[in-house]
Amino acid sequence: MSYQQAAVYRRRAAHLRRLATRLGATPSMSLHLHAGVDTWYGPRADACTSDLALAQQAVHHAVDELLTQAFAFDHHADQLEAGAAIEARR
């Protein structure tokens, strides 16, 4: 049973990694490249650029959290498989 549980955790980890990759590659993550003074300037532009930077930081944080959780799932799967291997030897 532990091998099956480990496989579930590994699938979840893979899903979280795919999601993190997709989030990090969204077009919104490159908007700052188009938000320079050549495009728009003034107080509203500065506020928009600041808001964009905060939103991008939030996405980077979410990506990091997803990858951290994926690592934890893989580690848990490793522990389940090790336990199953010990039980199989008994």
C-alpha positions as CSV (number, residue, x, y, z in Angstrom):
1,M,0.0,0.0,0.0
2,S,2.9,2.4,0.7
3,Y,4.1,2.2,-2.8
4,Q,0.7,3.3,-4.1
5,Q,0.6,6.1,-1.6
6,A,4.1,7.2,-2.7
7,A,2.9,7.2,-6.3
8,V,0.1,9.5,-5.4
9,Y,2.5,11.9,-3.7
10,R,4.8,11.8,-6.7
11,R,1.9,12.6,-9.0
12,R,0.9,15.5,-6.8
13,A,4.5,16.8,-6.7
14,A,4.7,16.6,-10.5
15,H,1.4,18.5,-10.9
16,L,2.7,21.2,-8.5
17,R,5.9,21.6,-10.5
18,R,3.9,21.9,-13.8
19,L,1.7,24.5,-12.2
20,A,4.7,26.4,-10.9
21,T,6.3,26.4,-14.3
22,R,3.1,27.6,-16.0
23,L,2.6,30.4,-13.4
24,G,6.2,31.6,-13.8
25,A,5.9,31.6,-17.6
26,T,2.7,33.6,-17.9
27,P,2.8,36.7,-20.0
28,S,2.2,38.9,-17.0
29,M,5.6,38.0,-15.7
30,S,7.3,39.9,-18.6
31,L,5.0,43.0,-18.6
32,H,7.7,45.0,-16.7
33,L,9.7,44.9,-19.9
34,H,7.1,47.0,-21.6
35,A,6.5,49.4,-18.7
36,G,9.3,51.8,-19.2
37,V,9.3,55.5,-19.7
38,D,9.2,55.0,-23.4
39,T,5.7,53.6,-23.0
40,W,4.1,55.7,-20.3
41,Y,5.3,58.1,-17.7
42,G,3.9,60.1,-14.8
43,P,2.5,59.3,-11.4
44,R,-0.1,56.9,-12.6
45,A,2.5,55.0,-14.7
46,D,4.8,54.8,-11.6
47,A,1.9,53.5,-9.5
48,C,1.0,50.9,-12.1
49,T,4.6,49.8,-12.4
50,S,4.8,49.5,-8.6
51,D,1.6,47.5,-8.5
52,L,2.9,45.3,-11.3
53,A,6.1,44.6,-9.3
54,L,4.1,43.7,-6.2
55,A,2.0,41.3,-8.2
56,Q,5.0,39.7,-9.8
57,Q,6.6,39.3,-6.4
58,A,3.4,37.5,-5.2
59,V,3.6,35.2,-8.2
60,H,7.3,34.4,-7.5
61,H,6.4,33.7,-3.9
62,A,3.5,31.4,-5.0
63,V,5.9,29.6,-7.4
64,D,8.4,29.1,-4.6
65,E,5.7,27.8,-2.3
66,L,4.5,25.3,-4.9
67,L,8.0,24.0,-5.5
68,T,8.6,23.7,-1.8
69,Q,5.5,21.7,-1.4
70,A,6.4,19.5,-4.4
71,F,9.8,18.8,-2.7
72,A,8.0,17.9,0.5
73,F,5.7,15.5,-1.3
74,D,8.6,13.8,-3.0
75,H,10.4,13.5,0.3
76,H,7.3,12.0,1.9
77,A,7.1,9.6,-1.1
78,D,10.7,8.6,-0.5
79,Q,9.9,7.8,3.2
80,L,6.9,5.8,2.2
81,E,8.9,3.7,-0.3
82,A,11.7,3.2,2.2
83,G,9.1,1.9,4.8
84,A,7.5,-0.3,2.2
85,A,10.9,-1.8,1.3
86,I,11.7,-2.5,4.9
87,E,8.3,-4.2,5.3
88,A,8.8,-6.3,2.2
89,R,12.0,-7.7,3.6
90,R,10.4,-8.9,6.8
